[in-house]
Amino acid sequence: MSKERRRKADPARSLALLWRTREPASRGAGPGLSVDRIVRTAIEIADAEGIDALTMRRVSEALGVGTMSVYTYVPGKAELLDVMVDAVLGDLPRPADVPGGWRGRLERIARDNLALYRSHPWLVRAETTRPVLGPNVLAKYDYELHAVADIGLDDVEMDAVLTLVLGHAKSAARAALDVAELERETGMTDDQWWQTHGPWLQKFMTAGSFPLAARVGTAAGMAHGAAYGPDHAFEFGLQRVLDGISVVVAERAAGEPERGKTL
């Protein structure tokens, strides 16, 4: 899907849609039809049925109009996905006052982004390393940069810190999505899987050459009720990410240069 977007998306047409520089009159294209209505309908479909079910025909059916009417407003699925991404990112909360200093602000950002991915699982697949340069994406980036704007980092470091925190949230969301998809495909929950496999893991590994793996694997499995705990991984990882950032912040406060750079 992401390869298809990179190959077919037209930047000029996407930007025109994102910033609403051109939008045809609704006459002849269906009553009340607009880019916003099309995008929100597409989001509802992707949320309920998954991104693979999203087609221009499926959107037109949900709207009760002809497919060509939708194409009057949105030139294709690739451009539609760009606007969908920008739209849902605009739904993120932007509280003015978050307690806990920079660490509290970054923690809130990570949690809010994870919650957004969980509300819109398709977003994990729709986003690429080349950001959608829409108004909501830029507003989100500006807001989140303010979390670290006054802690002594230079501009590149601020961007890197934000990228690190957001990357952790997206990675956790992707892992949780994998768990959900596996459960749906196999018809077996993680807890059911562990109840079946846990005793065998302990039996074979303890009796064999991997007593450490048996002990740790069993302890982790019992703690999570599964071979992997997405929530635990997110919480543990987030605190370690923030711990690492605190080292950099402390170094800058002490006037130390970035490691690896010469004065």
C-alpha positions in Angstrom: 0.0 0.0 0.0 2.7 2.5 0.9 4.6 1.6 -2.3 1.5 2.4 -4.2 1.2 5.8 -2.6 4.8 6.7 -3.3 4.3 5.7 -7.0 1.0 7.3 -7.7 0.4 10.2 -5.4 0.6 13.6 -7.2 2.2 16.1 -4.8 0.6 19.1 -6.5 -2.9 17.6 -6.3 -2.4 16.4 -2.7 -1.3 19.8 -1.6 -4.2 21.5 -3.4 -6.6 19.1 -1.5 -4.8 19.5 1.8 -4.9 23.3 1.8 -8.2 23.4 -0.1 -6.8 25.8 -2.8 -9.2 24.2 -5.3 -12.6 22.7 -4.7 -15.3 22.3 -7.4 -18.8 23.5 -6.9 -21.2 20.8 -5.7 -23.5 21.2 -8.6 -23.9 18.0 -10.5 -21.6 16.1 -8.1 -24.1 15.1 -5.5 -26.0 17.0 -2.8 -23.7 18.5 -0.1 -20.7 16.7 -1.5 -17.3 18.1 -0.5 -13.7 17.1 0.2 -14.4 17.2 3.9 -17.4 14.9 3.7 -15.6 12.5 1.4 -12.6 12.4 3.7 -14.6 11.8 6.9 -16.6 9.0 5.1 -13.3 7.4 4.0 -12.0 7.6 7.6 -15.1 5.9 8.9 -14.7 3.1 6.3 -11.0 2.6 7.2 -11.7 2.6 10.9 -14.4 0.0 10.6 -13.2 -2.2 7.7 -9.5 -1.6 7.4 -7.4 0.3 4.9 -7.5 -2.5 2.4 -11.2 -2.2 2.1 -10.9 1.5 1.2 -11.5 2.2 -2.5 -13.0 5.1 -4.3 -15.9 2.9 -5.2 -16.5 2.0 -1.6 -16.5 5.6 -0.6 -18.9 6.6 -3.3 -21.3 3.7 -2.2 -21.2 5.0 1.4 -22.0 8.5 0.2 -24.7 7.3 -2.1 -23.2 9.0 -5.2 -21.5 7.8 -8.4 -17.8 7.1 -8.3 -17.1 9.8 -10.8 -18.7 12.3 -8.5 -16.1 11.5 -5.8 -13.3 11.8 -8.4 -14.6 15.3 -9.1 -13.3 16.3 -5.7 -10.5 13.8 -5.0 -8.3 12.6 -7.9 -7.4 9.2 -6.4 -6.9 7.0 -3.4 -3.3 8.1 -2.9 -4.3 11.7 -2.5 -7.3 10.8 -0.4 -5.0 9.0 2.0 -2.9 12.1 2.4 -5.9 14.2 3.4 -7.2 11.4 5.7 -3.9 11.4 7.5 -3.9 15.2 7.9 -7.5 15.1 9.1 -7.1 12.6 11.9 -3.9 14.2 13.1 -6.0 17.4 13.5 -8.1 15.5 16.1 -5.2 15.2 18.5 -5.6 17.2 21.8 -3.3 20.2 22.3 -3.4 21.0 26.0 -1.8 24.3 26.9 -0.6 23.3 30.4 0.8 19.9 31.0 2.5 19.2 34.4 5.9 17.6 34.8 8.1 19.9 32.6 9.5 18.7 29.3 9.3 15.1 30.4 5.7 15.4 31.3 4.9 17.1 28.0 6.7 14.4 25.9 5.0 11.7 27.9 1.6 13.2 27.2 2.5 13.6 23.5 3.5 9.9 23.3 0.3 8.7 25.0 -1.9 10.9 22.9 -0.3 9.7 19.7 -0.6 6.1 20.8 -4.3 6.6 21.5 -4.8 8.1 18.1 -3.1 5.1 16.4 -5.4 2.8 18.4 -8.5 4.8 17.3 -7.3 4.7 13.7 -5.2 1.5 13.2 -4.9 2.2 9.5 -2.8 5.3 10.3 0.2 3.0 11.1 0.2 1.9 7.5 -0.9 5.1 5.8 1.9 7.3 7.2 5.3 7.2 5.5 8.7 8.8 6.3 7.8 11.6 4.0 5.3 13.6 6.0 2.0 14.9 4.5 2.5 18.7 4.4 -1.0 19.6 5.4 -2.2 22.3 7.8 -3.0 19.8 10.6 0.4 18.0 10.3 2.3 21.3 10.4 0.2 22.5 13.4 0.8 19.3 15.2 4.6 19.5 14.6 4.7 23.0 15.8 2.7 22.2 18.9 4.8 19.2 19.8 8.1 21.1 19.3 7.1 23.5 22.0 7.4 20.6 24.5 11.2 20.8 24.1 11.6 24.4 22.9 13.1 25.7 26.2 15.3 22.9 27.4 18.7 23.9 25.8 18.6 21.7 22.7 19.4 23.0 19.3 16.9 22.8 16.4 18.2 19.5 15.0 18.2 18.0 18.5 14.6 19.2 19.1 13.5 17.5 15.9 15.4 14.3 16.8 13.9 14.1 20.3 10.4 14.5 18.9 11.1 11.9 16.2 12.4 9.5 18.8 9.3 9.8 21.0 6.8 9.6 18.2 8.7 6.7 16.7 8.3 4.8 20.0 4.6 5.5 20.0 4.1 4.3 16.5 6.2 1.2 17.1 4.1 0.3 20.1 0.9 0.9 18.0 2.2 -1.3 15.2 3.1 -4.1 17.7 -0.4 -3.9 19.2 -1.9 -4.0 15.7 0.0 -7.1 14.9 -1.3 -8.8 18.1 -4.9 -7.9 17.2 -4.5 -9.1 13.6 -2.9 -12.4 14.8 -5.8 -12.9 17.2 -8.3 -12.3 14.5 -6.6 -14.6 12.0 -6.1 -17.5 14.4 -9.2 -17.1 16.5 -7.0 -17.5 19.6 -6.3 -14.7 22.1 -2.8 -14.2 23.5 -4.0 -15.5 26.9 -5.3 -18.7 25.3 -2.1 -19.1 23.4 0.0 -18.7 26.5 -2.2 -21.2 28.5 -1.6 -23.7 25.8 2.1 -23.1 25.1 3.4 -21.9 28.5 3.6 -25.3 30.2 5.4 -26.8 27.2 7.9 -23.9 27.1 8.8 -24.4 30.7 9.0 -28.2 30.3 11.2 -28.3 27.3 13.5 -25.4 28.1 14.0 -26.4 31.7 14.8 -30.0 30.7 17.1 -28.8 27.9 20.0 -26.4 27.6 18.2 -23.1 28.1 17.3 -22.8 31.8 17.8 -19.0 31.7 15.5 -18.6 28.7 13.0 -20.9 30.4 13.0 -18.9 33.6 12.8 -15.5 32.1 10.4 -16.5 29.3 8.1 -18.1 31.8 8.2 -15.1 34.2 7.5 -12.7 31.3 4.7 -14.8 29.9 3.0 -15.1 33.3 3.3 -11.4 33.9 1.8 -10.5 30.5 -0.5 -13.5 30.0 1.1 -13.7 26.6 4.5 -14.1 24.9 4.5 -10.3 24.4 2.8 -7.4 26.3 2.3 -4.4 24.1 1.2 -2.1 27.0 4.2 -3.1 29.1 6.6 -2.6 26.3 5.2 0.8 25.6 5.4 2.0 29.2 8.8 0.5 29.9 10.2 1.8 26.6 8.8 5.3 27.0 10.4 5.8 30.4 13.8 4.6 29.0 13.5 6.9 26.0 12.8 9.8 28.4 15.7 8.7 30.6 18.0 8.9 27.6 16.7 12.3 26.6 17.3 13.5 30.1 21.0 12.7 29.8 21.2 14.9 26.7 19.3 17.7 28.4 21.6 17.5 31.4 24.7 17.7 29.2 23.4 20.8 27.4 22.6 22.4 30.7 26.2 21.7 31.8 27.5 23.2 28.6 28.8 20.0 27.2 29.0 19.6 23.4 27.1 16.9 21.6 29.0 13.7 21.7 30.7 12.8 18.5 31.2 16.5 17.5 34.4 18.4 17.8 34.6 21.9 19.2 
